[in-house]
Amino acid sequence: MSATLSAPLPLGTPTPFEARVSRRFAWGIFIALWGKLLVAVLLTQPVIDAEGESIYNRLADAALLATLFAGLVTYADAILQRAPLMLVAVPVGLASFLMTESLTGFNFSTAVFEYFKIVTPPLLSVLLLRLFEREPVLLIRLLRITLALIWVLMVFALIVMPPSLNRGGEPFWPVYFASLHTSSYLVVVCAGLSLYLFEAGHLGRRVFVGLLLFSVLLVFYGWGVRTSMVAALAFGAVVLVQRTRMAPVAMFVAVAVGLALAFVPLLFGLIHLPSWDEMVEVTSGRFSMWLQKIDILANSTLLEWLFGHGEGSDWIVSEVWWWSAKDSHNDFIRLLNQQGILGLGAIIAVLVVWAGAFPPGVALPLLAALVASTAFSNGIMFRPQASLLMPLALVAATAAWQRQREDTR
């Protein structure tokens, strides 16, 4: 699949009508996305009543999905040539989710809603790639406008809005986009978008460095979300390995030396090994919750292993999180528990196909960040304001890849 993009089929010269259609779809997608980002503040602060918040957010979702599916139908032939497996994996995954609900709680609406949270970014990616082939200048301009809009909204929140609260009322810097976690993930993806726009020659060096430093400040200091730090490090590590030939060797040597240096004090008892209770506290209760989910799975039937326990079953009151029901804080465990091996396998297949829709290695850094956040919390995959920026960053990464190929010719 990736080879087809690296050697694209000749598009020919589009007719004036085809050019207008491409431009309108591009503007339609981005206007709907901007609407989704703008109303995210309603999920952060009690600006209006909860029903109103839901209505505005759902309207933004509906506008984006309607434009997306209209674009997929319009460009179905081209998308089938470039990403046929995407249009196979997504319906198969949906069928698996619906089969689970038919066997368990019949919670179809919630299951479909959660499923489209996951698969909308991959579907949006294949459409944006098609539009990028038709209107590359317009797509790049819309990417830059989106990046500028996000930073304007974040700075506005930092100046005007009250501090955000997390972990028992501990204050952190204000956010605009839904929550501390969502905003922090969004900044990680925006950092990737900035990097690739810079490498594609569409963002100045000073602007890029400024945005990168500000992103690091927000993620590692201002907001204090540890999972987003892990996602940022995963993205950076993959980028470093891709850019530096000796990076894998250096990382291996660093790990080996670190283990060797730790062995002597460990041998003489100079290093304190944390107790189980300390590990549970450090992980904010995750270890305890994961063990409970392993126990649930161990006592599940074969049918439950295959199809899961149904949407919402992952939310339980645990020994540590006793005050309210919580999910696994690991979306892979969550999917395994709720949708079974078949549902989790379908989602992994969608991610693999998603990576294959781009040139070799282009999608790996961003998908590494997504997987890292998914493995340690309710990550990018289930945070629409952040996950919907993934296709934009991947298109920018494709533009950077194309420029690199042109420079090496």
N, C-alpha and C positions, 0 to 999 in steps of 0.2 A: 504494500500500500504506500509506504513512504517513497518508494522508487518512482511511483507514478507522479507524485508531486514534484520530485526533483527533476523530472523530465515531462513537464506539463503538455497536455495535448494542445494543438493549435486551436485558439479560440476564434480566429478570424476577426474581421472588423465588425463590431456590433453595429446594428442599424440604429438610427436616432431613437426609435421607439424602445429598443432593447437597452440603450444607454439610459434613457429616462426611467425605465423600470428598475434598473440596478440602483440608480441614484435614489429613487424613492424608497426602495427597500432598505438601503443603507441608512437614510435619514429616519425612516420609521423605526428600525431596530434601535438606533441610538437615542431617539427621543423617548421611546418607551423605557429604555434603560435609565436615562436621566430622570425620568419620572419615578422609577423605582428607587433610585438613590435619594432623590429629594424628599420623598415621604418617609424615608427610614428614620428621620428624627421623631416621627410620631410614635415609634416603638421605643424611643429612648426616654422621653419625658412625657408626663401626663398633660399634653397640650390640649387634647380633646378626649371625649369619652372613648372607651375601648371599642365600642361598636363602630364608631367613626374611623378609628385607626385601622380596623380590619377592612372596612369598606375601601378606603383609599389604597391600602396596600394590595388588596385583591384586584382592584381596578388596574393598578400598575402591572400586576402579574398577568391579568387577562390581555392587556394591550400588547405586552411583550410576547406572550405565547401565540396570540392571534397573528401577529406579524411574522413570528418565527415559522409557524406552520404554513402560512401562505407562501413564504419564501422557499421552504423545503419543497412544497408542491410545484412551485414555478420552476425551480431548478432541479427537479427530481432526476432528470436524465443525466445531467452533468455530475450531480452528487453520487448517483449510482455508479458512474464510471470511476470516480475518485475515491469514494468511501462506501463501497457497497456493504461492508460488514457492519457499519454503524447503523444502517437502516434495517439490518437483521437483528443485531444484538439488542437494540432498544425495545422492539416489540416482544422479543422472547423474554426479556427481563420483566416487562410489564405483565406478561402472561403468568410468570412465576409468582409475582406479588399478588395477583388476583386469585390464583389458585390457592395460595396460602390463606387468604381471607375467606375463600369459600369453604375451607376446611376448618377454620377457627372461629373468629369473631364476626365475620361479615362486615368488617370495618373498611369497606371499599373506598369511600371518599378520602379518608385519612391516608390509606395506603397509596392511592393514586397521587395525592398531593405530595407525599414524602418522596415517591418515586420520581416525580417530575422535578423536584428539587435537585436530584442527583443527575438526571440525564439532560436537563435543559442546557447546561454549559457545553457538553459534547455536541449536541445537535446545533447549538448556536455557532460552534466552531466551524463545522463543515459549511454552514451557510455563509459565514463571514469570509471563509477562504474563497468561496466562489465569488463573492462580491469584491474581494481584494484582487482577484484576477481581472475583473471587469473594470473596477474603479479604484486603483491603488492610491492615487493622490487623495481622493475624497476619503477613503478609509483611514489613511494616516492622519489627515486633518481631524477627523472625528475622534480618533484615539487621543490626539493631543488635547482636544477640547474636553474630553472626558477626564483626562488626567488633571487638567486645570480646574475643572469643576469640583472634583473630589478634594483637592487641596484647599480651594476656597472655602468649601463647607467645613473641612476639618479645622482650619484656622478660625473660622467664624465660631465654631463650637468652643475652641480653646479660649477665645476672648470673652464670649458672651454667656455661655451655658455654665451651670453649676458643676462641681466635681461629680464624677461617677463613683458609685459605691460597689464594693465587691468584698468577698470573704468576711462576712460578718460586719459590714459597715465600714471597712477600711477605705479611705478616700483615695481616688486616683484622678488623673487629669480628665477633663471633660471629653465626651465623644459625641459625634453627630449620628453615626450609623448604628442604630439599634442597641448595641451593647459594647462593653469593653472588648469582649472576645471577637465579636464580628468586626469592629473597627480595627482591631489589631491585626486580624487575618487580612483584612482589606488592604492595610498599609503594606503588608508583606508582598501581596500580589502587585500592588502599585509600584513597589520598588523594582520588581521584575519588569513591569511595563516600562518604567523609566530607563532601566538598563538597556532593554532591547531597542527602544526608540533612539537612545544615544548611539548604540552600535550600528543602527540602520542609517544614522546621519540626520535624524529628525529632531534631535534635542541637543542643545548646547552643552559643552562640558561643565561649565560653571553651574548651570541649572541642574544638571544631573547630579553633580557632587553635592549641591545644596539639598536637593530632595532626598538623596541617599542618607546623608548625615542626619537630617531631620527625621527620617523614617527610623533610623537606628535609635535615636533619642526617644521617640514615641514608644517603640516596641520594647526596648530594653530598660527604659527608665520610667517614662510617663505613665504607661498603662499597666505594666507588671504582669502581663499574661504569659505564663511560662510556656504554654503550648505554642503560642505564636513565635516565641524565641526559638523553640525547637524547629518550627517550620522554616524560619529565616535561616537558621544554621544549615538545615538540610538543603535548602535552595542554594546557599552560598557554597556548600561543600561540593555539590554536583557541578556547579558552574566552574569552580576552581579545578576540579578533576578534568573537565572538558577543555579548559583553557590552557592547562599546564601539563605537559607530558610526564613530568616527574612527580606530579602531585600524588598519584596512588602509592608510589614507592615511599615518598616522604611521609604520608599518612601511616603506612604500615610500620615504618621505622619508629615514628613517634609513639605509636601504640605499644610496640614491642619494648622500647626504652622505658616508657611509662610504667608498664607492668613489671619490668625488671627492677626499676627504682622502688616500686611499691612493695616488692616481695620481701626485702630485708626488714623494713620496719614492721611489716605484717607478721613476719616470722618471729620477731621478738616482742610482739604484742604492743608495739608503739602506736598502732593505728586502731582507733575505736571503730569496731564494726557495729552499725546501728541495729537496734533490736527491731522486732517485728512492729511493735507499736510506733516506734520512731519512723519506720519506713511508711506505715500507713499515714502518719501525720504529714510527712514530707510530700507524699503523693496526694494529699487532700482526700484521703479515703479511698483512692482508686484501687489499691491492692486488695483491700478488704472486699470491695464491690466485685472485682474481677473473680476472686475466689468464690463468692456466692454465685456468680453466673456460671462458673465452671461446674459447681455442684448441681445447679439446675440442669445444665446440659448433660451432665453425667447420668442424671436420673430421667432423661427424656426417652421417649419411644423412638423407634426408627422413623416413623412418619414425622414426628416432631423434629428429628435431626434433619430430615430432608426438606420439610416445608416450614419449620419454625413454629413458634407459639402464637403468632399473629401480631398485628400492629398494636403497639402500646404495652405489650407484655414485658418489655425490657425495663419499664419503670417500676421499681420496687422500693420499699422502705428497708434500709439496711441497718446493720448494727452501728455503723459509724454515722450514716446519714439518716438518723432516726426521726427527724422533725418533719420530713416530707418525702414523697416518692422521688427518686432520682433514677436516671438511666445509667448505663455502664460507664459513660465518659470514655468510651472507645467505640467508635462507630462501626468498626469491623465486628466486634463482639455483639454490638447492638443488632446489626443486620443478621448475624448468625443466629442470635436468640429469637429474633422476630420473624425472619424470613427463611431460616434454615440454610443448609448447604447450597441448595439450588439458587435461592435468592442472592446470597452472598457471592456465589460463583458467577451469576449473571452480572452483578455490579462490577466485579473484578474484570470480567470479559469486556464490559463497556469501557472501563479505564484503559485496558490494553489496546482496544480498537481506537480509542481516542488518541492515544500516543502515536499509533500507526498512521493516523491521518495527516501527520506532519513529516517533514524531512527527518532523516535519522538523527536522533539525539536532541532535536529542537524542543520537544515537550518534556524531557526528563527533569530539568531543574524545577519547573513549576509543579509537575505531578509529584515530585519528591516532597515538596512542601505540603501539597494536599494530603498525601499519604501519611506524612509525619504527624500533621495536625489531627488526622482522622484516627491514628493509632493511639493518641494520648488524650483525646478529649472529643467534644462535639465539634469537629473540625470544619475546615473550609467546605467540605462536601455538603454539609447541611446548613450552611450560612449563605443564603442567596446573594446578599449584597456583596459578599466577597467572591463567591464562586462564579458569579456572572461576569466578573472582570477577568477570569481566567482565559476565556476565548480571545479577549482583546490583547492580553499580554502574549498569547500564543501567535496571534497574527503579527504582532510587532516582532516576535522572535523569528517568524518566517521571513519577514522583511529584512532583518539583520542577517539571516542565513543567506538570503539571495544576494545581498550586497557583498558578503564575504566571498561567495563563489565568483562574483563578477571581478572582485579585486585580485583573486588568485589566478584568473585566466591570463 
